[in-house]
Amino acid sequence: MDHYVERVVDLTDPEANQIFNVTVEEARARLHSGKADAVRTIHGSFALVAREGKTVKMARSLDRPMRYFLAKRQEGPVLIVAPRIDAIYNWLKAEGLEGQFHPSYTRMVPAHYIVEIQLIGCPDPDPTYTRFFTPAYASLSTNLDDIGAAYIGALANEVSQWLQHIPEQEPIGVCFSGGIDSGSVFLTAYFVMQQMGMNLSRLKAFVLDLGSGPDVQQAHAFLDALGMGLFLEPIEVDPACLSTDETIRIVEDYKSLDVESATMAVALCRGICERYPDWKYLLDGDGGDENLKDYPIEENPELTIRSVVNNVMLYQEGWGVGKIKHSLTYSGGLSRSYTRTYAPAHFFGFAGFSPFTRPDVIAIAEAIPFITLTEYSVEKLYALKGDIVARGIATITGMTMPVFPKRRFQHGAIAKDALKSRLPWREAEYRRKFLSMYL
């Protein structure tokens, strides 16, 4: 055959985009231009595909998964784009093309890049990547009050934009633990709603209660210290309901910490859904740890304090496109692991949102002079997040935010010993469970 007939199958849902400043059609036009600056001006959450002839461009925000797969047909190639691996597989199966499929053959569009593919048949050329978000590095002063004000100010702007697009009768839930990230999101949402004259009775803080975790007590202590205890609502869930098999099907990944976290997210979302079947809008604090580099470095043998503070957006994007450790199948960093938050919420019908994932907030975080402030001290790095966020909350909202030591979602929702007994598997076993879905 001398002439290929290429095909693009776009299984993304245009209605799932939350774009604040332009229509989806205009956003696609900006992507089609291929100009990084034009795509950077798209405000909100998106997963977009634009095509002209044999050229296809794709781009997504950090908080929205987007995958693609290139299949062969006698008449020409077909590119399938979808938010999920199983959606791609089901389409191929319906077309009788499932013999070409393996989950590792799918590709994740990395966040903050325009991915361009030429549909020219066999052999397939590599995609090209154009970064559309390039934050300035370490450009702020070392004044922590100024840093906190800029960071929480950007957070408040994102929350404000989001709230303006929520129907005024709809309630707003915050996935809450009383930690720094969920705490700052709740207080910022409270402040912004108050400033905008919104009914604060719409707001709730949902904390997952599996019967033995410390988060419930911490959540009470946080809100009671501010006289806001009436906003807290524990969601009680029987630990016997936790299922990693279900979680792996929902998130389509096998990283142990992400499976554990997502299992808690599934439990919380199910509990909210059962209690409030019509509830739709949820805020959360995912991405806050990544922004302020607040992960235990000693738990990852690949990391040192120098690699953490010297690599731009390391926790958001991993080692980066074009690097040996960058996974084409899964991307890297939060670009990969955000499915732990997005997929459970989407599965139960929620429209979730974390303002920490927005570029304007990340840009402030990346502008923090971490090297100067920490002098490569791990202890100083760990102390920095609570200090910056608490100062910012005080400056922007006037409230004094309690700051508790960092604790992962799964370690706050259930006691560590109970977690190990309920979720005992290692990453290799989770990987086998995931691959078994396609055998």
N, C-alpha and C positions, 0 to 999 in steps of 0.2 A: 504494500500500500504506500503510495507516494505522499498522501496527505493525511495527517493526523487530525482527528476531531477531539480536541481536548474538552474536558468537562469539569466544572467546579460545583460541588454539592455543599452548600452552606447550611449546616444544621444548628447554627447558633440562633438564639432567640432574640430578635431585635428589641422585644419588650423587656428583656432582662437588663438591658443597658440603663444606667442612671446618669444620663448626660445632662448637665445643668445649663450650659450656655449656648448650645446649638442643637439642631435636629440630628437624628441618626444619619439622615441623608447628607447633611453638610459635614458631619464627622467623617463619613466615608469619602467624601470629596477631598477632605484634607489629607486623609490617608492615601488616597489615590495620587495626590500630588507628589508623594514621596518625600516631601520636605519635613525634616524633623521638627523645625520650629512650628509648623502648622499643626502637627499632631500634638505637640506639647501644649498647645492652647486649648485642647479638648478637656473640659473640666468635668470630672465625675468618674464613674466606673463604666468600663466598656470592653467589648471584645468585637472587633470589626474586621470585615473582609472586603476588599475592593479589587475589582478585576477589570483589565482592559486587554482584550485579545488573549495572548498567551502569558501575560504578566499578571500575577496575583500578589497582592500585598495584604499582610495581616498584622494586627497590633492589638495589644490588650493592656489593661491596667493591672497593677499588682494584685488586686483582690478578686480577680476573675479568671478562672482557668480557661485555656483555649488550646485545643490539640488539632493536629492534622495528620493525614495519611495519604500517601500517593499510591494508587493502585494502577495496575496495567490492564488494558483491554485491547483487543485486536484493532479497534478503530481509533485508539488513542488513550492517553492517560486520563485518570480522573482523580481530582484532589478532593478529599472529604475533610471538612472542617467542623469541629464539634466541641462542646465543653467537656465531653467525657469520652473515655476509651470505649465503654460499652455501646455508646451511641454509634461510634464508627464501626464497631464490629457488627452490630445489628443491621446497619445499612449494607455492609458488604455481604452479609449472610442473605439478605433479601435479594441481592443482585447476583447471588451465586459466586461471589468472589472471596468467600471467607478462607479459601485455601491459601491466599496470599498473606493472611493476617497473623501477626503475633503482637501481643501488647507492647513489646519492646520496639516494634517497628513504628509505632506512633511517635509523634514528635510534639513537644510542648513549645508553644510560642513563648519565648522568654519575655518577662515583663520589661517594659520601657524600651523595646526595640521594634522597629519596622522590619518585618521578615518578608523578603521578596523571593518569589519562586517563579521560574520560567517553565511553563508546561510544554516542553519540546520533545517529549518522548524518551526513548531509551538511547544512551544512558541518561539518567536524570542528573542535572547539574545541582551542585550544592546551593542552598539558599544564601542570600546575602543579608547582612544585618546592619541596620542603621539605628544608632541610639538616638532616642528623641527626648531623653531626660538626662541632663548632665549637670548635677548640682555642684556649686562651688564648694571646694574643700577647705575646711578650717578657716573660714573668712570672718567669723565673728570675733568680738573681743573676748577677754577672759572674765568679764563681769557676769557672774552667775544670775544676778537679778535681771539683767538685760537678756541673757540667753533664755531664762525661764519665761519671761514676758513674751519674747518672740515665738517660742515654741508653743506655749498654751494659747497665745493669740492666734497663731495659724490653726491650731486645733479648733478653737472657737469659730473661726471663719468657716471651716469645713462643716462643722456641726450645724451652723446657721444655714448654709446653702442646702444641706440635706433636709433640715426641718421644713424649709420653705416649700419643699416638693412633696411633703407628706400631707394627705388630706386632714383637715383640722379636727375631725372627729376621731381620728385613729389614735389608739394608745401607743406609747413608746416604751419599749422594754430595754433595759441595759443588762447584759450578762455580767454579773457582778460577783466579786470575791472580797472586795475591800482592799485589794492590792493597789499598787501605784497606777497601773494602766486603767483598769476598770473604774477605780476610784476617781481618777482625773476625768475620764469620759463622763461618768455620772454627774460630777459637780459642774463640768462645763456644759453639759446638756441642761441641767437645772438652771444655771445662770443664763444661758442663751434663751431658753424658753421664757424665763422671767423677764428678760429684757425685751423680748418680742411680744409680750403680753399674752402668752399662751397659757392655757389652763394646766397648771402643774399637777392636777389630779390624773392627767393622762400618763404620767411618768411612774414607772416601777423599776425596782432593782431586784432582779431574779438571781438568787444564789442556789446552787445545786447542793442538796443535802442527801448524801448517801449513808448518813447515820453515824459516821465515825471520823469525818474529815474536819480539819480546823477552820475551814473557810466560813462556816456559818457563824461561829463565834467572832471571827475577825470582821465579817460583814456587819454584824450587830455593833461591834465596838467602833467601827469606822463611822457609821451613820449616827449612832447615838451621841458620839462626841460632837456632832454638828447639829444635834436636835432634829435629825431627819429620819429617825427610826421607822416612821410610819410608811416610808417608801419601800421598805424591804419586804420581800416575799420569798421565803424559802420554798424550793421545789423539791419535795421529798420523793426519792426514787429508791426502789428496792435494789440493792447491789446485785441480786441474783439475775436482774434483767440485763446486766452488762454483757455484751457479746462482741468479741473482736471479729468474729466471722462477719457479722452484720456491718461493723465499722469498715472493714476492708472492702466490702462490696460497695459501700457508700463513697468512701474517699479514694478508692482505687490506688492505694499506696501501701507500703509495708514498713516504713521507717518506725522503729519502736516508739520513740517519744511522740511522734505524730499520731500513731495509732492509739496510744494511751490518751492523749489529749482529745482526739476526735471521739473516742468512746465516751468521754465525759460530755462532750458537746452533743452527741446523739442523745444521751440520757437527759440533759437539760432541755433540749429542743422538744423531745417527746413529752417530757413532763409539762412544759408550758402549753404545748399543743393540746394535750389531753384536758388540761384545766381551762384553757381559753382557745377553743377551736378556731375562732375567727381572728386571733391575734396575728399580725403580719410583720410589724417593723421592730427590728432588734438592733441595738448598738452594742459594740464590744470593743475591747482594747487590744485586739491582736495587732502586732506590729510595733507596739511600744517597746518591748524588750529589744527588738532588732534595731530600732532607731537609736536607742541610747546604749547599745552594745552591752546589755545586761544579761549575759549568759555565763554560766560557770565554765571558764576557760579550761580548768583542770579536768573537766569531763570529756574534753575532745582532744585526743592526742595530736590532731593535725594543727591545732591552734596554739599561738603564743600571744602574749599581750601586744607584741609588736605587729603581728599579722592582723590582729583585730583593729588596732587604731590606725594602721597605715593603709588599709585597703578600703577604698570607697565602696559603700553599700555592700560590704561583705555578707552581713547577715540577711540583707534583703535579697541579694542576687546570687549568693555563693561566690565562687572564684571568678565567674564571669564568662560570657560567650567567648569562644575561641581558646579557652584554657583546657588543659588536659583533664582536669577534674570536673569540667562542666558536662552535665548529662543532657544529651539531646532529647532523651525520652522524658526527662522530668524537670529540666531546667535546674535551678539551684536556689538555696536559701529559702526565704519566705515566698519567692516566686514559685517554688515547688510546693512548699508545705502549707500554703494558705488554704488548700483543699480541706485541711483539718477543721477549718472554720466555715468556709463557704459551702462545702458539700452537705454537711449535716443540716445547716439552716435551709438550704435550697430543697433538700429531700423532704423536710417537714413543711414546706410552703412559706417559709419566712423570707423577707427581704432584709438581709443583714447588711451592716455597714460598720467599718472601723475607720475613723478619721485618721488614725496613725498611718494608714497605707497611702494617703494622698501625697502626691509629689511635693506640694507646697509645704507640708509638714515635714516630710523626709528631708527636704532641702535645708530647713532650719537645723535639723539634727546633724546633717553632714557638714554644716558650716561651723559646728562646735569645734573649738581647737582642743581635741581630746589629748593630743600628745603633750601640749603645754600644761593642760590642767591635771593630767595624771602623772606626768614624768615617768611613764611606763610602769606605774605602780598598779597592780591588780586591785589592791584594796581601795585605792583612790577611785579607780574606775567603777567598782561596785557601789561606792557611796555616792557617786555623781548623779545617778538617775533620780533618786528620791529627792535630793537637794534641788536639782533643777526644776523638777515638776512641782514640788511644793512651793517654791518661790514663784513660779509662774502662775499657779492657781491663786496664790495670795494676791499677786499683782493684778491679775485679770478679773477675778471674781470677788476678792476681798475675804475669801474663806481660808481658814487654816486647815489644811488637809493632813489627816493622820498618815504617817508613813510606817509601814510594816516591812519586815524583811521579805525579800523575794521568795516566792514559792510557785512552782509550776501548777497549772490548772489541776492536773490529775493528782498532785500531792496535797492539794487543798480540799478537793471534793471527797476524798476517801483516805483513810490512814494508809501509810506506805505498805505496811505488812498486808493489809487487806487488798491493796492494789495488786501486789505480787501474787496473791493467791487467786485473784479473779482474772488477772491478765498475765499469766506466767511465761508467755512465749517470748522467744528471741526474734531478732529481725529475720534470720534465715527461715524460721518457721512461718512468719507472717508472709514472707515472699512466696513460699510454697503455696500457702493458702490463696494468695492472690492469683498466681499463675494457674492454679487448679480450676479457676472459673472458666478458663478457655481451653481446657484439655478435652 
